[in-house]
Amino acid sequence: MHAQNAFLMWLPAKSAVQEKWLTTCARRAGSNRMKKELDPRHVFRKGIIQALYSKTFEHTSAPPLSAKQKSICKDIEKHQKDINAIIDTYATTFDHTKMAKVDYAILQQGVYELLFTDKAEPYKVVIDEAVELAKEYGSDSSSKLVNGILAKAYSDHATSEQ
């Protein structure tokens, strides 16, 4: 139980005040997550991640994708060697073959979106979205790994373009 909610515990159970306060706290805590789950861009990226993840296993089929999602997956496959080289450059402890498959799928999509497409989205949005996907699907340390690799890759790429 959160310390801020502890002061309401003296109220009788099912008190209207207590329920309202707890509901408000729960809504605030999950509001960012709820926004992400309902965001069409999040859903779009999630489909791409699922398709990339499913391709790492034999005899599995990708989830149903839109034509645009299929096109992006094909582009990622086309740039696979370059994307892997970028991931390996910034993954300091191990290369992409030893990474968790879901982290690798998220990084593939993130690197592709940051470095191989016209930047429709600001880089911070792309990195934040990849981090949110890592929090949703990866392990406890996945978000840090994804954030570090994507931020460093973009930073180095942006300075080399100047």
Secondary structure, DSSP 4 states (H G I P E B T S, - for coil): --HHHHTTTTSPTT-HHHHHHHHHHHHHHHHHHHHHHH-HHHHHHHHHHHHHHHTTSTT--PPP--HHHHHHHHHHHHTHHHHHHHHHHH-SSS-GGGS-HHHHHHHHHHHHHHHSS---S-HHHHHHHHHHHHHHHS-TTHHHHHHHHHHHHHHHHHHHH-
